[in-house]
Amino acid sequence: MNERRVEWSDRSSDLLPEIGRLQVAVAMNYNLGEQVTTCCRRFASRAPRLGLSVAGSFMILLRIAFVIALLVFSCMLLSCQGKQSNSVGATDEPSSQILYVIGNGIVSTYAVDTNLEFTSIGQPVTLIASGSLVQFVPAPNGDFLYVLWSDARNQQHLSVYVTDTSGVPQTPAVQTVDAPSLYQFNIHRSARFVYMMQVSASGTEYTSAVRLFYVDPSDGKLSEDPRIQGRYGPSDAWPASLYGFSADGTKIYLSRQSAQLLFYEQRVLNTKTGTVGPDVVLYQPGAGALDSDTLVIGARVMVDEHRAPGIGYLDVLPLVPRPRRHLFRCAASMLALCETSTNVQIDPSGKYLFLTDPSTEQVHAVWIDLNAKKVEDTGNSIPMTAETPGFAFSPDGKLVYAVLASDSSVHVYSFDSSSGQLTDGGSTLPIASTYGFCPATRR
């Protein structure tokens, strides 16, 4: 990877610093204040409102649309990588819940016990002495950390850190490589493969390529497959972006956009070699403004969140390529929250929608009843978060972390996917407005 030198046009180079900072914001629950808000407004007219990723574990970064994930998540706080897309699945190995808090290049590690109490582990660790964080991604088992960062000269690098048995990163990095034009780090649930999007720009057009990397299980180091796994563009609208993995890890999702059309696609993933098959169109939103639809992909269904002046509704769709019609539509007549919510997420089990509703100042847990073809409010919710969505699931989906608007602290809730019940642990962790957090599991 050290030899890669993909040159950006002057226009792209000018955008990289802000894109990098914004990617952090979305990639990891970052709230960068006015700086990020300004950047989001700058890209709002061009960035498609892509949905979050899939049902699995690390609720994280995706919705992205460019070199970053700059997601649609929009400038908010979220976590590490591609939302729910890395569920490790059932295992008999003992594991512990970890929460990383990241700011100014320094990472603090906290254990979260069965009583939902935060305990600081070890000392804060400086990962970036000079520069800015772009993306922070724990491996599925928490034994390695992958940090995409930009130095003081805006040159981008990727560093790999081993963690100790408690999840604390150990320095120095076991590997640091140059990573110009590489973005959207997505690690497969098997922890064997990593995918990133390589984006180049020429004039007003973008070209994107999917790159595959292999993970050395002994130390987490990456080696690159020389074969490009797919090329997209040139496009004068927005670069193609990685969207995440299916819950079972057998497919990878992408999105791409032309001047007037937005496509979500899936590619079969060979779980033995990591290579991916041909593109298959998964979904194409109907006619209308490109920013009027947000697709959210879960373990069982897709949800098209439609927002237009004076109207809002959710179409719940079967998770199959080019569905002929929705399973059902949730409008105000079915549940008022479907019209008034401003953000939709799907929990890792794929059974519940989490709807952020400004009118009630709550994030509501809503059950998806596929047999009755309806959604039903469980009566469980968390208070309004400081950002939108501003919360993240633990990798196993049993905990929900949220920075509340009321006190700007991280709160942790247990979540029972059999009933939709949310229980406040009562413990809080103050967090600076310029810091982010990332849930992980250490096995």
N, C-alpha and C positions, 0 to 999 in steps of 0.2 A: 504493500500500500504506500510505502514511502515514495515510490517513483511517480505516483499519479500527480499530474499538474494540470488540472482542467481550468482554463482561464475563463474568468467572468468578464462580461462587457463592463464598460465604465458604469453603466446604469445599475447593473447588478451589484457591483462592488460597493456602490454608494449605499445600497439597501442592506447589505449584509450585516453591519453592526446592529441595526435596529431589528432586523429579522431574527438574528441570534438572540437578542434580549427578549423578544416577544416569544420565541419558541420556548424559552425557559419558562416564561410566564405560564404558557399553556402546558408545557410539558411537565411542569411540576408544581402545580398549585402555587404559582407565583403571583404575587400582587405587586406589580412594579409601579403602581401609582400613575401619576399623570404621564410619565414617560411612555409607559405601555399603552395607556389610554389613547394618547396622541397617535401612536403607531397604529393601533387598531383602527382608529378613525381613518387613517391614511389609506389603509388597505381595504376598508369595508366595502367600497364600491366595486372592488374587483374580486375579492375572495369569496368563493362559493360557500354557502352554509352547509358544509359537509357534516355528516353526522358523526357520532362518536364511534368507537369501534365495536367490539363484540363481546359476547358474554364470556367472561373468564375471570381474569384477576386483576392485574394492575390497572386500575382505572386510570387512565392516563392521558396521554396526549393525543390522541388522534383527531379528528375532525379536521385536521389540518389541511392545508391546502397548499402550502408551498414549502419550500425549503424550509419548510416548516410549519408544519403543523401549526401554524399560526392560526390555527384554528379558529374555527368557529367557535370553539369553546370560547372563543373569544377571549378577551383579556381577562382571564380569571385565574383562578388558583387551581390547579389540579395536581396531578402528580406526575409520575414518571413516564411511562411509555405508551402503549396503545391500549387504552382502556380495557378492561376485562378480557383481553385477548390472550392471556398467558396462563390460564388456569392449569396448574400442574396435575390436577386430578387426584383421585383417592390415593392415599399412601399410608403405610403403617409407621413411617418414620416419625419420631417426635419432632415437633416444630415449635417455634416461638414467634409471636407477633412482634414486629419491629416497626418503628416509625423513624424515618430520617427527616431532620429539619435542616434545610440548606439555605445559606445566605452568605454573600460576600466571599464565595469560594470555600467556605468552611462548612463541614458536615457534623452535626451532632446526632448521636444515636440514642434512641429510647426503647426500652422494652415495655410492652403492654401486657400486663398479667391478666389472669382470669377474672380479677375484680375490676378490670378496666382502669387500672392505675398506671400512670407513666413513671418510669424509673430511668434516670439518666445512666448510660453505660459508658465507662471510660471517659476520655477527654475529647473535646471537639478536635476534628482533624482537618487541617488545611489541605485541600486538594488542588486549588487554583490560587497560587500566590499573586499572580498578576494576570488580569484578563477577565473574561465573563463566561458564565456557564450557559451552555446551549441546551443540553439534555442530560438527565441523570436517570439511569436505568439499572435496577438490581436484577441479577439473574433469577430465574424462577425459584431456585433453592436458596438464594441469598448468599451464596458462597463467593460471588464476584459482583463488582460494581463496574458499570460502564459509564464513562463521563465524556461527553462531547463538549468541547470548550474552545473558546477563541482567545488568543493571546492579545497583548497590548497593541500588536500591529494588525489585528483582525485576521490573523492566520488561524485556521481551524485545525484542531487536533482531537484525537480520540485516545483516551487513557483507560487502562484496565487495572482494577485494584482487587486484591484478594481481601476477604474479610475474615476475622477470627470467628470462633464458635459462637460469639454473642452478636455477630453482625457488624462489628466495628471495622471500618476500612483500615487496611495496613498500608503504610507508605514505606518506600516510594512505590509508584505504579510498576507493575510487572511488565507493562508494555505501553508505549506511547508512540503513536504513528501520526503522520500528517494526514489530514482528512479534508482537503479542499473540495468544496461542492458536494459533500456528502451530508445527508440529513435524514431525519426520521428513523432513528435506530429502533428496530423491532426485533426482539429476541423470541425465538420459537419456544413453546412450552416444554419441549424436550431439552432445551438448553444446548442443543447441538448446532443450531443454525441462527444466523443473524441476517437480516435484510435491511438495506438502506437504499434511499433514493439519491441518485446522483443527478444533479440539475445543472445545466449550462444554459447560458443565454447569449443570443446574438441579436443585436438590435432590439426589436420588440418581441422576439420569439423565444420560447423556452423549449428545450429538449430534455426529457427525463429518461433515466435508465435505472432499472432495478439491479442492484448488486447483491451477491450472495457471499457470506463469510462463514467459515467453519470455526467452531469453538473447540479449543483444546480442553478436555474435561479436567486435566490435571492442574492447570493454572489460569484458565479462562482466556488465554491469548487467542487472537483472531488471525486467520489466514484467509486470503481472498481467492475466490474462484475467478479465474480470468474470463470466464464466459459471462456475458451479460444475460440476465434473465428476462429481459424485455425492454424495449425502447418505445418511447411515446413522444409524439410531436414531429416537427415543431408546431407549437401552439402559440397564438398571439393573445390568449386569454389568461391562462394560468398553468403552471406545471402540473403534471400528473402527480398524485400523492399516494403513499401507502396508507391503508385504512386500518389494517389489523388482520387478525386470524380468526377463523371459525373456532367455535368453542372446543371442538375435538382436534384442532390443529391440522386438519387435512386440506384446508383451503386458505388462501391469502386474498384479502380484499384490497382493491385499489379504487381510486376515483380519477376521472379526467374530465376536462371541460374544454369545449370549443367556445366560440364567441357567443353562441346562443343555446348550446346544449350541455347538459351535465349527465355523466354516466357513472354508475357504480358497477364495478366488474369483479368477478371472482376467477381465481386460477387454482386448479388442483395442485396440491403440494405433495411431492414425494417425500414421505416421512423417513425414508432410508437415505436418500441422497441430498435432500433439500432443494432440488430443482423444481421448477414450477411449469405447469402446462400452459396451453393457449388461453387467451382471454375469452371469457364468456360474459356477456352483459347480464348483470344481476338485476339492475333496476335503473330506470330512467324516469325521473320526475316528469309530471305532465307539463303542458305548456304553461308559461307564466314567467314571472321574474326569476332569475337564477337564484336570488336570495330568499325566495318565498318558501322553499322546502328544505328541511333538514332530515336526513335519513339516519336512523339509529338502528344498528344491527345487534340482535341479541342471540341467545342460544337457541331459541325456538322460532322467533318471528323477527320481522323488520317493522319499524314504525316510521312512517312518513309524517313528520310534523309540519303541517301546513299553516303558515302565518301570512295573512294579507290584511290590508286595512279593513277593519270592521268585521273580520271573520277569522276564526281559528278552529282547527279540528285535527284529529289524529287518524290516519289510516293504518290499521294493523294488517300487515301483509304476510303471506306465507314465505318462508325462507327458501325460495326456489328461484331460479333464473327467470326473468321476465314474467312475473305473476300476471295472470290475465285480469285479476280483480282482487280487491282487498278482502280479507276475511270478514272484517266489519269496520265501520267508521264510528269513531267516538266524537260526537259533537256535543254542544251544550245540552241537548235533549237527553243524552245518556248520562253525562257527568259534566257539571259546569267547569271543572278543572281542565277538561280537554280543550275548552275554548280560551280560558284565561291564563293558563300556564305559559311561561316564557322559556322553559327549558325542559327537555325530556331526556332521562337516562334510563337504561335497563339494568337491573341488578344482575350479578354473575349467574344466578340460577336461571335467568330468563323468564321468571314468573311475574315480576313486578316492574311497574314503571315508577320512577321517582320524578314527580312533577313539581317544579319550582313555580309557586303561585304568589305573585306580589300582592294580590288582593287580600289574601289571608296571611301573608308574611310567613308562610310555611313551605317546607318541601314535603310533599305528601307521598306515601307509599300506596300504590294503587295496584290491585291484583288483576292480572290478565286471565280472564276466564274463557279459554278457547272453546270449551264445550257449549257454553251459553252464548258465545260470541259477544262478549261485552267486557268492560272493565268495571271494577268495583273498588270504591275507596275503603281501605282497611281501617281508617280512623287513626292510623299511626302516622306521625310526621316528626320532622325536626324543625327547629326555628330557622328563619331566613338566614342564609349565609352571607358573608361579607362580599363574596363575588358570586358569579353564576357560571357553573353550578356551585363551585366552592366546597365540594365534598368528594370523598374518594372511598371506595371499598377496599378492604384488605384483600390479599390475593385469594383467600378461600371464601370470600363473600360474607363472612360471619361478623365483621365489624364495619362500621361506617365512621370515617373521620370527617369532621366538618369544622371550618373556621366560621364562627357565628358573627353576624353583624353586631350583635349586642355587646360583645366584649373583645372581639378580634383575637380570640384564643381558640386553640384546637380542642374540640370536644370529641369524645369517642362514644359510640353507641353500639350495643350488641344488636344483631339483626337475625331474626328467626325466619328463614325462607319458607318454612312450612305454614306460618301464620301471617307473616308480614309484620310481626311485632318488633318495634324499636324500643330499646331500653337505654336511657341515659346513664352512663357510668358515673357521672358526677365529677369526675376528675377533669381538670382543664390544664392546658399547656399554653402559656402566653407565647405569641409568635409575632415578630416584627412585621410591619406591613410590606417590607421588601424581601421577606423570606418565603420559602416554599416548603412543602412537606411531601413525603413519598412513603406510602405504606409498603412493607415487604414482609416476607417470611424467611426465617433462618432455620434450615433443616440440618 
